[in-house]
């Protein structure tokens, strides 16, 4: 049999525990500590942070606790790509992702169809890369592996563009292709970077308010005008547009924290937020 080409993890053992038993306990502990409010509607998507678990694990627990036990066939993850690349949209060239908790296969059929439709509408192709160093997509996988009810396939998308028209087009394409599948959308982002905690709260409140308004336009504008910040704002906007085309009706913020709660350093912090995107039953 031909071996499956899996993307090896460049961050297991550093950003999160590399031992499968300890990692499972680590993730489960964050989930057990999370007590999100009651939600009104069906969850279509979550927004989760992507720092090392010791910094953002508490907030990530709030993001993923509501999906615990969900029956999902496909998870679409929108993340940034922190390294420079000229392509607006990227994906993995591997057949799946490897974490200490096991492997997750990429849905090659859906990925190919997204690429075809995107090229047809915009002339842009998904750029497939090998051995990318990006942490922000992978960091969400162990939480998904510990919360979802069964094995699932993955549609990994790394977003570098902040162009509203392209992000909206991508969202419309994905929504049309996955509308009849059991899916979960995930947007990976941290919030303000390297401000004092007081300033971070100001920036984060603006961005979280835009997200709570279910407004990808407002989130992108906050970033453009410098009133709010999210390193994955393009990923968030693409996910919100996808959810909008799938009939989502609201966003609920579940948690906010900063790195100061771990480090004690309030002069130089990173902000983290958790949210869910809901569709009324």
Secondary structure, DSSP 8 states (H G I E B T S, - for coil): -----EE--SSBTTTB-SSHHHHHHHHHHHHHH-------SEEEEEEE--S-HHHHHHHHHHHHHTTTT---SEEEEEEE--S--S-SEEEESSSEEEETTEEEEB-HHHHHHHHHHHHHHHS---EEESS---HHHHTTHHHHHHHSSS--EEEEEEE----HHHHHHHHHHHHHHHTTS-EEEEEE----EEE-HHHHHHHHHHHHHHHHTT-HHHHHHHHHHTS---TTHHHHHHHHHHHHHTT--EEEEEEEEETHHHH---SSEEEEEEEEEEE--
